[in-house]
Amino acid sequence: MITELDKTVCLHVYDYLSSDGEYLDTILYGEVVFDETQRFAVHERVYTSPLVKQEHQQTCFLTRSNRIYCTTELPKNMAITLHEWRWLRRHLFSPDELLAFRAIIQLGFKQNK
C-alpha cells in the first residue's frame, strides 16, 4: 500500500551543520495527495521514518518502518540538524517554514552585533 505525496523534500539529517558534521539519516517530508493505507488525510503534512531505498527514478521510497511513499515530482533536497528534525516533527512545520525561521534567527544575530 502506497502513500502519495507532493511538495516533497528529502531531508538529510546531520548532528550539526558544519564541514565536519556527521551524516545521520535521510527522511522524506511531503503533503498527502492520496493514501491507500488510510493513515493520513489529504493535505496532511508527513515526516517519514528514515529512508532505506529509492526506486522508480527517485520518486518512490521505502522507509525503515517498511512503508512506501511515492512523490508526484522529484523531491528537493535540504540539509538539517538533528535538533531541527525533532522540532519539525513535533510542530509539523514545513521545510520552507524552517528556512524562514533560520532567516529570522540570522537577522537577529546580525542586528545584535
C-alpha positions in Angstrom: 0.0 0.0 0.0 1.3 3.4 -1.0 1.0 6.9 0.3 1.4 9.6 -2.5 2.9 12.9 -1.5 3.6 16.3 -3.2 5.7 19.3 -2.1 8.3 16.7 -1.2 11.7 17.3 0.3 14.4 14.8 1.1 15.8 16.0 4.4 19.4 14.9 5.1 19.9 14.9 8.8 23.3 15.8 10.4 24.3 16.1 14.0 25.1 19.7 13.2 25.6 21.8 10.1 29.3 22.4 9.5 32.1 21.0 7.4 32.7 18.2 9.9 29.0 17.5 10.8 28.2 13.7 10.9 25.5 12.4 8.5 22.8 10.6 10.4 19.9 9.7 8.1 17.6 10.9 5.3 13.9 11.3 5.8 11.1 12.5 3.5 8.7 15.4 4.0 5.5 15.8 1.9 1.9 16.7 1.9 -0.5 13.8 1.3 -2.3 13.6 -2.1 -3.6 10.0 -1.7 -3.2 7.4 0.9 -4.1 3.7 0.3 -3.2 2.9 3.9 -5.8 5.3 5.2 -3.4 6.6 7.9 -3.3 10.2 6.7 -5.8 12.8 5.4 -5.4 14.6 2.1 -3.1 17.7 2.6 -1.8 16.3 5.9 1.9 17.0 6.4 4.0 13.9 6.8 7.6 13.2 8.0 8.6 9.6 7.3 10.9 7.4 9.2 14.4 7.1 7.7 14.6 6.1 4.1 16.2 2.8 3.2 15.6 2.6 -0.6 14.7 4.8 -3.6 13.1 3.4 -6.8 11.3 4.5 -9.9 13.7 7.3 -10.9 13.9 8.6 -7.4 10.2 9.1 -6.9 9.3 6.1 -4.7 10.8 5.5 -1.3 10.8 2.6 1.2 11.2 3.6 4.8 12.8 1.8 7.7 9.3 1.1 9.1 8.5 -0.7 5.8 6.1 2.0 4.4 6.1 3.0 0.7 5.8 6.7 -0.3 5.7 7.9 -3.9 6.0 11.5 -4.9 4.3 13.5 -7.7 7.7 15.0 -8.7 11.4 14.7 -7.9 11.8 15.9 -4.3 14.0 18.9 -3.4 17.0 18.2 -1.1 17.8 20.0 2.1 20.3 19.5 5.0 19.0 19.9 8.5 20.3 19.2 12.0 19.0 16.5 14.4 17.6 19.3 16.6 15.7 20.8 13.6 14.3 17.3 12.6 12.9 16.8 16.1 11.4 20.3 16.1 9.9 19.9 12.6 8.2 16.6 13.5 6.9 17.9 16.9 5.3 21.0 15.4 4.7 19.8 11.8 6.4 22.8 10.2 7.3 22.5 6.6 11.0 22.8 5.4 10.1 26.2 3.9 8.9 27.4 7.3 12.2 26.1 8.7 14.1 28.2 6.2 12.1 31.3 7.2 12.9 30.6 10.9 16.6 30.3 10.0 16.5 33.6 8.2 14.8 35.3 11.2 17.4 33.9 13.6 20.3 35.0 11.3 18.8 38.5 11.1 18.6 38.6 14.9 22.2 37.7 15.2 23.3 40.3 12.7 21.3 43.0 14.5 22.9 42.1 17.8 26.4 42.6 16.5 
